[in-house]
Amino acid sequence: MREERRAAQEPSRAVLLRAGVLVAAVALPTLVALLAPRRVDDRVVAAPAAAPASIAAVVAAPTEPPPAPIVPPPPADERVEGRLGDGEALSTALQRSGVGADDTSDVVRALKDHVEMRGLRAGASFTVVWRPLVTGGKELLRFELATLSGEGVPRTVVVERQPPPITQPEAGALFWARHDDAPIETKVEGLSGAVRSSLYQSMLESGEEAVLVNKFVDVFAWNVDFYRQTQKGDQWRVIVEKRFAGGRFLGYGKVLAAEYVNAGSAHRGFLFDAADGKHGGTYDEEGNALQRTFLKNPMEIARVTSSYGMRFHPVLGKNKQHQGVDYGAPTGTPVWSVADGVVKEARWSKTAGNMIVLQHMNGITTEYFHLSKFADGIKAGARVKQKQQIGNVGNTGMSTGSHLHFGMLRAGAHVDPATQKFPNARPIPKEYQGELERFVAPLLAQLRALDRA
């Protein structure tokens, strides 16, 4: 029995032996290859076993990534330029450009904190920016408006669509506005000219604006009567600040220095403020104050239509003493007090119309007749300061045209305002004289360097 079992096992052992040899024949080369050294970056490392030919062929075959999907670029925003028409409201211009009523209302509401709507003028440029939608429509993305600030500074206002709040998607889009103003630049310029007919005309002919005439006259308002003393050939020089923004002239700043040569006599004024802030005003180069207790005139430069003295009265139709000076000016022109004082009368008169009488120091009284209205707070007993506006030119009472009658009394008797002399204000204190001289020196040199016309 034992021999029979051994004989029965012999075939199995033979089969296993043959199988083992076969496995060893296949596995041995792979093991050897894995254990064999190889060189990578000058270092000896174990080399991987060689893959069977069929596997190696598959691994060695290059693989290409799948082609990327072609995504078309997003459609570009559409920009539409426009301008406000004559008398056209901004809301009308928006709807004319295709903006819906709801968006128009939201845009106008967002603009109100940045734009004075009533100040918008015909020709103001704007841009409407549309964003295309995947549905084929479009929506308002942004609105841009070129306008001016209250000071005339070029301003760009942008209103942009914002997504609705995440917590309130039903609220719809919001429009937020912002603005950018052009920076303001101040330049100091020297100007000069000669009078041929009037100071006003001379400055306009030199390319300047009427505002500069008034600023120049203000410097010498206590010492020169430009209504009567101006002569052909008089010369003027001025050093003044000019303000610009975005290439646009905004206006004049301070008059730093001025000179007026009247009938060969030179008047100069320099605007000086001490470093400690305790003293300031308009002085000549020697430190004498140009300010006086009384101004020469009660309003900005205009024309004298009737002087003090005998004249033919246009209403009464006969010669009559004219107890003052008449200044022709448009209705509404501001009228100011020529000196500090107290309102003695502010009432209606059949002959003088709306009239104001001021009481000043040293028994001097001034009269202002034919006004269109009184300034706020002007009533009997009110105190006024020099050059404070007290009313406006009008044509009330016995008057044949818009003008101001200005009268002056001393000790109760009428005098010619044009011939009165008043003391100057105090000169600069001695301890500030050196500082004033250092301030004046370069300005005086610049005035002298200006060419006379």
C-alpha positions in Angstrom: 0.0 0.0 0.0 2.8 2.4 0.9 4.4 1.8 -2.5 1.1 2.5 -4.3 0.6 5.8 -2.5 4.2 6.9 -3.3 3.7 5.9 -6.9 0.5 8.0 -7.0 2.3 11.0 -5.6 5.2 11.0 -8.1 3.2 12.6 -11.0 2.1 15.5 -8.7 5.7 16.2 -7.5 6.9 16.2 -11.1 4.2 18.7 -12.1 5.0 21.0 -9.2 8.7 20.9 -10.0 8.1 21.8 -13.6 5.8 24.6 -12.6 8.4 26.0 -10.2 11.1 25.9 -12.8 8.8 27.8 -15.2 7.9 30.5 -12.6 11.6 30.9 -11.8 12.4 31.4 -15.4 9.9 34.1 -15.8 10.5 35.9 -12.4 14.2 35.7 -12.2 15.0 38.2 -15.0 12.5 40.7 -13.5 14.1 40.3 -10.1 17.5 40.7 -11.5 16.5 43.9 -13.4 14.9 45.3 -10.2 18.0 44.7 -8.2 20.4 45.8 -10.9 21.9 49.3 -10.3 21.3 52.3 -12.6 22.7 55.9 -12.8 20.4 58.9 -12.2 22.0 62.4 -11.7 25.4 60.7 -11.2 24.0 58.5 -8.4 23.7 54.7 -8.6 20.2 53.5 -7.9 18.4 50.2 -8.4 17.1 49.8 -11.9 13.5 48.7 -12.4 12.7 45.3 -14.0 12.2 45.2 -17.7 8.5 45.0 -18.5 7.3 42.4 -20.9 7.3 43.5 -24.5 3.6 43.9 -24.7 3.4 46.0 -21.6 6.5 48.1 -22.6 4.9 48.9 -25.9 1.8 50.2 -24.2 3.7 52.3 -21.7 6.1 53.7 -24.3 3.3 54.9 -26.5 2.9 58.7 -26.2 -0.4 59.9 -24.7 -2.0 63.2 -25.9 -4.3 65.2 -23.6 -7.9 65.6 -24.8 -8.4 68.8 -26.8 -9.5 71.8 -24.6 -13.0 73.0 -25.3 -13.2 76.2 -27.3 -14.8 78.9 -25.1 -15.8 82.0 -27.0 -14.6 85.4 -25.5 -17.3 87.2 -23.6 -19.0 89.9 -25.7 -17.6 93.4 -25.2 -19.5 96.1 -23.4 -21.3 98.6 -25.6 -20.6 102.3 -25.1 -23.0 104.9 -26.3 -22.0 108.6 -26.2 -24.5 111.4 -25.9 -25.0 115.1 -24.9 -27.8 117.0 -23.2 -30.0 118.9 -25.6 -31.3 122.4 -25.2 -33.7 122.5 -22.2 -33.5 118.7 -21.9 -33.7 117.0 -18.5 -31.1 114.3 -17.7 -33.9 111.7 -17.2 -35.1 112.5 -20.7 -31.7 112.1 -22.2 -31.2 108.7 -20.4 -34.5 107.4 -21.8 -33.6 108.7 -25.2 -30.5 106.6 -25.0 -32.5 103.5 -24.3 -32.4 103.4 -20.5 -35.6 102.0 -18.9 -37.8 104.1 -16.6 -36.8 102.1 -13.5 -33.0 102.4 -14.2 -33.4 106.0 -15.1 -35.1 106.8 -11.7 -32.3 104.9 -9.8 -29.5 106.6 -11.7 -30.9 110.1 -11.2 -31.4 109.3 -7.5 -27.8 108.2 -7.1 -26.5 111.3 -8.9 -28.3 113.8 -6.6 -25.5 113.8 -4.0 -22.9 114.5 -6.6 -24.5 116.8 -9.2 -26.6 119.9 -9.0 -29.3 118.8 -11.5 -30.5 122.4 -12.1 -27.0 123.4 -13.0 -26.6 120.9 -15.9 -26.3 122.7 -19.1 -27.0 121.8 -22.7 -24.0 120.1 -24.3 -23.0 118.3 -21.1 -21.5 114.9 -22.3 -22.4 111.5 -21.0 -21.7 107.9 -21.7 -24.1 104.9 -21.3 -22.3 101.5 -20.9 -24.4 98.4 -21.7 -23.5 94.8 -20.7 -24.7 92.1 -23.1 -26.7 89.2 -21.5 -26.5 85.5 -22.5 -30.2 85.7 -23.2 -29.4 88.1 -26.1 -30.6 91.2 -24.3 -28.5 93.8 -22.5 -28.6 95.7 -19.2 -27.3 99.1 -18.0 -23.9 98.6 -16.4 -22.5 102.1 -15.9 -23.4 105.7 -16.5 -20.7 108.4 -16.8 -21.4 112.2 -16.7 -18.9 115.0 -17.4 -20.0 118.1 -15.5 -18.7 120.9 -13.1 -18.6 121.2 -9.4 -20.2 124.2 -7.6 -16.8 126.0 -7.9 -16.6 125.2 -11.6 -14.1 122.4 -11.2 -14.3 119.7 -14.0 -16.0 116.7 -12.4 -16.6 113.2 -13.7 -19.5 111.3 -12.0 -19.8 107.5 -12.4 -22.9 105.5 -11.5 -22.4 101.7 -11.5 -24.7 98.8 -11.2 -24.1 96.7 -8.1 -25.5 93.1 -7.6 -28.4 92.8 -5.2 -27.7 91.8 -1.6 -27.2 88.1 -1.1 -29.8 88.2 1.8 -32.3 90.1 -0.4 -32.0 88.9 -4.0 -35.5 90.1 -4.6 -34.4 93.7 -4.0 -32.9 93.9 -7.4 -29.8 95.7 -8.6 -28.5 98.9 -6.9 -26.7 101.9 -8.4 -23.9 103.5 -6.5 -22.3 106.8 -7.5 -18.9 108.4 -7.0 -17.1 111.4 -8.5 -13.6 112.6 -9.3 -12.7 116.3 -9.4 -9.8 117.7 -11.4 -7.0 119.0 -9.0 -6.9 122.7 -8.5 -3.7 124.6 -9.3 -3.0 128.1 -8.2 -0.6 130.2 -10.3 0.7 133.7 -9.6 0.7 136.0 -12.6 1.8 139.6 -13.2 -0.4 141.8 -15.5 -0.2 145.4 -16.7 -1.9 147.8 -18.9 -2.7 151.4 -19.7 -6.1 153.3 -19.5 -7.4 154.6 -22.9 -11.0 155.0 -22.0 -11.6 153.4 -18.6 -9.8 151.0 -16.2 -12.6 148.5 -16.8 -12.1 148.5 -20.6 -8.4 148.4 -20.3 -8.4 145.2 -18.2 -10.9 143.5 -20.5 -8.8 144.4 -23.5 -5.8 142.8 -21.8 -7.7 139.5 -21.7 -8.9 139.6 -18.1 -12.4 139.4 -16.6 -14.5 142.0 -14.9 -14.0 140.4 -11.5 -10.3 141.4 -11.6 -11.3 145.1 -12.1 -13.3 144.9 -8.8 -10.5 143.2 -7.0 -8.0 145.8 -8.2 -10.3 148.7 -7.3 -10.8 147.2 -3.8 -7.1 147.6 -3.1 -7.3 151.4 -3.6 -11.0 151.8 -2.6 -10.0 154.2 0.3 -7.6 156.4 -1.7 -8.6 156.5 -5.4 -12.0 157.5 -6.8 -12.1 155.4 -10.0 -15.4 157.1 -11.0 -13.9 160.6 -11.3 -10.1 160.4 -11.1 -9.4 157.9 -13.9 -7.6 159.6 -16.8 -6.4 158.5 -20.2 -2.8 157.3 -19.9 -3.1 156.1 -16.3 -1.2 152.8 -15.9 -1.9 149.7 -13.8 0.0 146.7 -12.6 -1.1 143.8 -10.6 0.2 140.5 -9.2 -2.7 138.2 -8.7 -3.4 134.5 -8.0 -5.2 132.6 -10.7 -6.9 129.2 -10.1 -7.1 126.5 -12.7 -8.4 122.9 -12.8 -8.3 120.5 -15.8 -7.1 123.4 -18.0 -10.2 125.5 -17.1 -9.8 128.9 -15.5 -11.8 129.0 -12.3 -11.2 132.6 -11.2 -8.9 134.9 -9.3 -7.6 134.5 -5.8 -5.8 137.1 -3.8 -4.4 140.3 -5.2 -0.9 140.1 -3.7 0.3 143.5 -5.0 -1.1 146.3 -7.1 0.0 149.6 -8.5 -2.0 152.4 -10.1 -0.3 155.5 -11.6 -2.9 158.3 -11.7 -1.9 161.6 -13.3 1.7 160.7 -12.6 1.1 159.8 -8.9 1.8 156.2 -8.0 -0.4 154.3 -5.5 0.8 150.9 -4.4 -0.7 148.3 -2.1 0.6 144.9 -0.8 -1.6 142.3 1.0 0.4 141.5 4.1 -0.3 139.0 6.9 2.2 138.7 9.8 3.5 135.3 10.5 2.0 135.4 14.0 -1.4 136.2 12.6 -1.8 139.3 14.8 -1.6 142.0 12.1 -2.7 142.0 8.5 -4.1 144.3 5.8 -3.2 146.3 2.8 -0.1 148.5 3.2 2.2 150.5 1.0 6.0 149.6 0.9 6.6 151.9 3.9 4.0 150.2 6.1 1.3 152.8 5.8 -2.2 151.3 5.9 -4.3 151.9 2.7 -7.5 151.4 4.6 -9.4 154.5 5.8 -12.4 155.0 7.9 -14.5 155.7 4.9 -14.6 154.1 1.4 -14.6 156.3 -1.6 -17.7 154.5 -3.1 -20.7 152.5 -1.9 -20.6 149.9 -4.6 -18.5 148.1 -7.2 -17.3 150.1 -10.1 -20.1 151.5 -12.2 -20.8 154.9 -13.9 -21.6 158.2 -12.3 -24.7 159.6 -13.9 -25.0 162.7 -11.9 -22.5 164.5 -9.6 -23.0 166.7 -6.6 -24.2 170.3 -7.3 -26.8 172.2 -9.4 -28.5 170.2 -12.1 -31.7 170.0 -14.1 -34.0 167.6 -12.2 -35.5 165.2 -14.7 -38.7 164.6 -12.7 -39.4 168.1 -11.4 -38.4 169.7 -14.7 -36.3 172.5 -13.1 -32.8 173.3 -11.9 -32.3 172.0 -8.3 -29.3 171.4 -6.0 -28.3 167.7 -6.2 -27.4 166.7 -2.7 -25.4 163.7 -3.6 -23.9 161.5 -6.3 -25.9 159.1 -8.6 -24.4 155.8 -9.7 -26.0 154.1 -12.7 -26.2 150.3 -12.2 -28.6 147.5 -13.0 -31.3 146.7 -10.5 -30.1 144.2 -7.9 -26.5 145.5 -7.8 -25.2 145.2 -4.2 -24.9 148.4 -2.2 -22.6 148.5 0.9 -21.9 150.8 3.8 -18.9 153.1 3.3 -18.0 152.9 7.0 -18.9 151.3 10.3 -22.1 152.7 11.7 -25.6 152.3 13.0 -28.8 152.2 10.9 -30.7 155.4 11.7 -33.5 154.8 9.2 -34.6 152.0 6.9 -38.0 152.8 5.4 -40.1 153.8 2.4 -40.2 157.4 1.2 -42.4 158.8 -1.5 -39.4 160.7 -3.1 -36.5 158.5 -2.1 -38.3 155.1 -2.4 -36.6 152.4 -0.3 -34.1 154.5 1.7 -31.4 153.8 4.3 -29.7 156.4 6.5 -26.5 155.4 8.5 -25.0 157.3 11.4 -21.2 157.1 11.6 -18.5 158.5 13.9 -17.7 162.2 14.1 -21.2 163.3 13.2 -21.1 161.9 9.7 -24.3 160.5 8.1 -24.7 158.7 4.8 -27.8 158.2 2.6 -28.7 155.4 0.2 -31.9 156.1 -1.9 -34.1 154.3 -4.6 -33.1 150.8 -3.4 -35.0 147.8 -4.7 -34.8 146.1 -1.3 -33.0 146.0 2.0 -30.5 143.3 3.0 -31.5 140.9 5.8 -31.2 142.4 9.2 -31.1 146.0 8.1 -33.5 148.0 10.3 -33.3 150.9 12.7 -30.8 150.3 15.4 -28.8 147.6 13.6 -25.0 147.9 13.5 -23.2 147.6 10.2 -19.5 147.2 9.2 -17.6 148.9 6.5 -18.4 147.3 3.1 -21.2 145.2 4.5 -24.1 144.9 2.0 -27.1 146.9 3.2 -29.3 146.7 0.1 -29.6 146.5 -3.7 -29.8 149.1 -6.4 -33.4 149.8 -7.6 -35.7 152.3 -9.3 -38.1 153.2 -6.5 -39.5 156.6 -5.5 -39.0 159.6 -7.7 -36.6 157.9 -10.1 -36.3 157.8 -13.9 -34.1 154.7 -14.1 -32.2 152.1 -12.1 -29.6 153.9 -10.0 -28.3 154.6 -6.5 -28.4 158.1 -5.0 -25.6 158.4 -2.4 -25.5 161.3 -0.1 -23.3 162.5 2.8 -23.8 164.9 5.6 -21.4 166.5 8.1 -22.9 168.1 11.2 -26.3 167.9 9.5 -25.3 169.6 6.3 -24.9 167.9 2.9 -21.4 167.8 1.5 -19.8 166.5 -1.7 -18.7 162.9 -0.9 -16.0 163.1 -3.6 -14.1 165.9 -1.9 -14.1 164.5 1.7 -10.8 163.5 3.3 -10.7 160.8 6.0 -7.8 159.5 8.1 -5.9 156.3 7.3 -6.0 153.3 9.6 -2.9 152.8 11.9 0.4 151.8 10.1 2.1 148.5 10.7 3.6 148.3 14.2 7.4 148.9 14.2 8.2 145.4 15.4 6.7 144.1 12.1 8.4 146.6 9.8 11.3 144.2 9.0 9.0 141.3 8.2 6.9 143.6 5.9 9.9 144.8 4.0 11.1 141.3 3.4 7.6 140.4 2.1 7.3 143.5 -0.1 10.8 143.5 -1.7 10.3 140.6 -4.3 6.7 141.8 -5.1 7.9 145.3 -5.7 10.7 144.1 -7.9 8.1 142.0 -9.9 5.9 145.0 -10.3 8.7 147.1 -11.6 9.7 144.4 -14.1 6.2 144.3 -15.7 6.1 146.0 -19.0 3.8 149.0 -19.2 1.4 149.0 -22.1 
